[in-house]
Amino acid sequence: MGEPLFIGVDGGATKCLARLRDSSGRQLGEGSGGPANARTGAPAFAEVMKACTAAAQAAGIAAHDLARVHAGFGLAGTAQAQDRDFILAQPNPFASLVVDTDAYAAYMGAFDGRDGAILIVGTGAAGLAVVGGERINVGGWGHQIGDEGSGMMIGRTAVRRALWAHEGMAPMSPLAKAVLDRFDHDPTVAVAWADRAAPRDFGEFAPLVFDHAERRDALAMPIIEEAAQDVTRLIGRLLEVGAPQVAMIGSVFPRLLPWLPPPIAGVCIRPERDAADGAIGMARQAYAAAVGR
């Protein structure tokens, strides 16, 4: 059958990335897909498999050779057993499959099993510390009841407060005007848009909010300051449980870093590797355990 191959998937609320490596660690190919939060069920699995297929094609791996690929999926929305079980129950071509959260895959990429913590601040927000082999989750409960400090929350707050400005309850700042321009300055258009909007749609406003906050916009600055307070709270808890450092994951974190208090910003580090490689590490661990290595 040939040497074992390993594929890792980093699946988030907005997109997923699959990476394929051989047993020596050499990268063979990558592929991408769309939103991969496991709580959406079959659509998420389809995007994950799309990314895996693209990675295999980039590597020149034929479909029948996927039987020697050991897979690790690090997916958003798998904190609940039923969502992990759903993914594991789907037909797949792999020799083996292990599923865990995107936070755990990010931790594996950042620290490779050593004590440490990661905090994902992208479309959503979720933290994980692993200390002495024990996992401690912080946040990560989804946009309905969580995701404090995330791009989704920043964007949603910007839309809400732009509507305040439209009604005379907040300053009609350049940010407020820019947000309202997206809806033709008509709140009913914003309501209809929000009815269909996914977290990533709200998150698309976050760069605009940061741009205006950096120009000292009166509406934008409080939004970013509140997000910084939320992220500071998450990091504080990760340190409290014993993590010596916190690896920064996600597109929003780098822009939020200058807004964090210096003692908090000082413990934030760049991860050694990304979550796709962390998911490969998960697959390697499962394979080694299965063959007794």
C-alpha positions in Angstrom: 0.0 0.0 0.0 3.0 2.3 0.5 4.0 4.6 3.3 1.3 6.3 5.3 0.3 9.9 4.5 -1.3 12.4 6.8 -3.8 15.1 6.1 -4.9 17.8 8.5 -7.9 20.1 8.2 -8.3 23.5 9.9 -12.0 24.2 9.6 -13.6 27.4 10.8 -16.8 29.4 10.5 -15.6 31.1 7.3 -13.3 28.7 5.5 -11.2 25.5 5.8 -7.7 24.5 4.8 -6.5 21.0 4.2 -2.8 20.1 4.1 -1.2 16.8 3.1 2.2 15.6 4.2 4.2 12.4 3.9 5.6 10.4 6.8 8.8 12.5 6.8 6.8 15.7 7.1 7.3 16.9 3.5 4.3 18.9 2.3 2.7 17.4 -0.7 -0.3 19.6 -1.3 -3.0 22.0 0.0 -6.6 22.6 -0.7 -9.3 25.0 0.5 -13.0 25.0 1.1 -15.8 27.1 2.5 -17.4 27.3 6.0 -16.7 24.2 8.0 -18.4 24.6 11.4 -19.6 21.1 12.1 -22.8 22.3 13.7 -24.1 23.0 10.2 -23.9 19.2 9.5 -23.6 17.9 5.9 -22.7 21.3 4.3 -19.6 21.6 6.6 -18.5 18.0 5.8 -18.9 18.6 2.1 -16.6 21.7 2.3 -14.0 19.7 4.4 -14.0 16.9 1.8 -13.7 19.5 -1.0 -10.6 20.9 0.7 -9.2 17.3 1.2 -9.8 16.4 -2.4 -8.1 19.5 -3.7 -5.1 18.8 -1.5 -4.9 15.3 -2.8 -5.2 16.5 -6.4 -2.4 19.1 -5.8 -0.2 16.3 -4.5 -1.0 14.1 -7.4 -2.6 11.5 -5.2 -5.1 9.2 -6.9 -8.5 8.5 -5.3 -7.6 4.9 -4.5 -4.4 6.1 -2.7 -6.5 8.0 -0.1 -6.8 4.6 1.7 -3.3 5.2 3.1 -4.1 8.7 4.3 -4.6 9.2 8.0 -6.7 12.3 8.6 -7.1 14.8 11.4 -10.0 17.3 11.3 -9.8 20.3 13.6 -13.3 21.8 13.2 -15.2 24.6 14.8 -18.5 23.3 16.3 -17.1 20.0 17.6 -17.1 20.7 21.3 -20.3 18.7 21.6 -20.0 14.9 21.2 -23.0 14.7 18.9 -21.3 17.0 16.4 -18.1 15.1 16.5 -20.0 11.8 16.1 -21.8 13.2 13.0 -18.5 13.9 11.3 -17.1 10.6 12.2 -20.2 8.8 10.9 -19.9 10.2 7.4 -18.4 8.0 4.7 -14.8 8.9 4.0 -11.9 7.3 2.0 -9.3 7.6 4.7 -7.4 4.9 6.5 -8.3 6.6 9.8 -9.9 9.8 11.0 -9.7 11.7 14.3 -11.9 14.7 14.9 -11.4 17.5 17.5 -12.0 21.2 17.8 -10.3 23.8 15.7 -9.0 25.2 19.1 -7.3 21.9 19.9 -5.8 21.7 16.4 -4.5 25.2 16.9 -3.0 24.3 20.3 -1.3 21.3 18.8 0.2 23.5 16.0 1.3 26.1 18.5 2.8 24.0 21.3 3.0 20.4 20.0 1.8 19.0 23.3 3.6 21.3 25.7 1.8 23.5 28.3 0.4 26.5 26.7 -2.8 28.2 25.5 -4.2 29.5 22.3 -6.9 32.1 21.7 -8.6 32.2 18.3 -9.9 35.7 17.5 -11.3 35.6 14.0 -14.9 35.5 12.8 -15.5 33.8 16.2 -13.5 33.6 19.4 -12.4 30.6 21.5 -9.6 29.8 23.9 -8.0 26.6 25.1 -5.3 26.0 27.6 -3.6 22.6 28.1 -1.7 22.4 31.4 -0.3 19.2 32.7 -2.3 17.3 30.1 -5.6 18.8 31.3 -7.7 20.9 28.9 -9.4 24.1 30.0 -11.8 25.7 27.5 -12.5 29.4 27.6 -15.3 30.8 25.4 -16.1 29.2 22.1 -19.8 28.9 22.6 -20.9 30.3 19.2 -22.2 33.6 18.0 -25.6 33.1 19.6 -24.4 33.3 23.2 -20.6 33.9 22.9 -17.8 35.0 20.5 -17.0 38.1 22.6 -14.2 40.2 21.0 -14.6 38.4 17.7 -14.8 39.9 14.2 -18.5 38.9 14.2 -19.1 40.8 17.4 -17.2 43.9 16.3 -19.1 44.0 13.0 -22.5 43.4 14.6 -21.9 46.1 17.1 -20.9 48.5 14.4 -24.1 47.9 12.5 -26.2 48.3 15.6 -24.4 51.6 16.6 -24.6 53.0 13.1 -28.3 52.5 13.4 -28.1 54.4 16.7 -26.4 57.2 14.9 -29.1 57.2 12.2 -31.7 57.7 15.0 -29.6 60.4 16.7 -28.5 58.3 19.7 -24.8 58.1 18.7 -22.4 60.4 16.8 -22.8 60.3 13.0 -19.1 59.6 12.6 -17.3 58.5 9.4 -17.7 54.9 10.5 -21.4 55.3 11.0 -21.8 56.9 7.5 -19.7 54.1 5.9 -21.8 51.4 7.5 -25.0 53.1 6.7 -23.9 53.5 3.1 -24.0 49.7 2.8 -27.7 49.8 3.6 -28.6 53.0 1.6 -29.2 54.7 5.0 -32.4 52.7 5.4 -32.8 50.6 8.6 -35.3 48.3 6.9 -32.6 47.3 4.4 -30.3 46.5 7.3 -33.0 44.4 9.0 -33.6 42.4 5.8 -29.8 41.9 5.4 -29.4 40.8 9.0 -32.2 38.2 8.6 -30.0 36.4 6.0 -26.5 37.3 7.4 -24.1 34.6 8.7 -21.4 35.4 11.3 -18.9 35.9 8.5 -21.1 38.6 7.0 -21.0 40.6 10.2 -17.3 39.9 10.5 -16.6 41.5 7.1 -17.3 44.9 8.8 -14.5 44.4 11.3 -11.6 45.7 9.1 -13.6 48.8 8.5 -14.1 49.3 12.2 -10.4 48.9 12.9 -9.5 51.3 10.1 -11.7 54.0 11.6 -10.6 53.3 15.2 -7.0 53.8 14.1 -8.1 57.3 12.9 -9.7 57.9 16.3 -13.3 57.7 15.0 -15.8 58.5 17.8 -18.0 55.5 17.1 -15.3 53.0 16.2 -12.9 53.4 19.2 -15.4 52.3 21.9 -16.2 49.2 19.8 -12.6 48.2 19.6 -11.9 49.1 23.2 -14.8 46.8 24.3 -13.5 44.0 22.1 -10.1 44.5 23.7 -11.6 44.2 27.1 -13.4 41.0 26.1 -10.2 39.5 24.8 -8.2 40.6 27.9 -10.8 38.7 30.0 -10.3 35.6 28.0 -6.5 35.8 28.1 -6.6 36.5 31.8 -8.4 33.3 32.5 -6.0 31.3 30.3 -3.1 32.6 32.3 -5.0 32.0 35.6 -5.3 28.3 34.9 -1.5 28.0 34.4 -0.7 28.6 30.8 2.6 30.4 30.5 1.9 31.9 27.1 -1.0 32.5 24.7 -0.6 31.8 21.0 -2.5 34.3 18.8 -4.7 32.7 16.2 -7.1 34.3 13.7 -7.2 37.3 11.4 -8.6 39.7 14.0 -6.0 39.1 16.8 -3.1 41.0 15.2 -5.1 44.1 14.7 -6.5 43.9 18.2 -3.1 43.3 19.8 -2.1 47.1 20.1 -5.3 47.7 22.0 -4.6 45.2 24.7 -2.9 46.3 28.0 0.9 45.9 27.8 1.1 43.1 30.5 -1.5 41.1 28.5 0.0 41.8 25.1 3.4 40.7 26.5 2.3 37.1 26.9 0.9 36.8 23.4 3.1 34.9 20.9 3.0 33.7 17.4 2.3 30.0 17.1 5.1 27.7 16.0 2.9 26.1 13.4 -0.7 26.6 12.2 -3.8 24.6 13.0 -3.6 22.5 9.8 -0.3 21.2 10.9 -1.7 20.7 14.4 -4.5 18.6 12.8 -1.8 16.6 11.1 -0.2 16.1 14.5 -3.5 14.8 15.8 -3.6 12.3 12.9 0.0 11.2 13.6 -0.7 10.7 17.3 -3.7 8.5 16.5 -1.7 6.5 13.9 1.2 6.0 16.3 -1.2 4.8 19.1 -2.9 2.4 16.6 0.3 0.8 15.5 1.9 0.8 19.0 4.6 3.3 18.3 
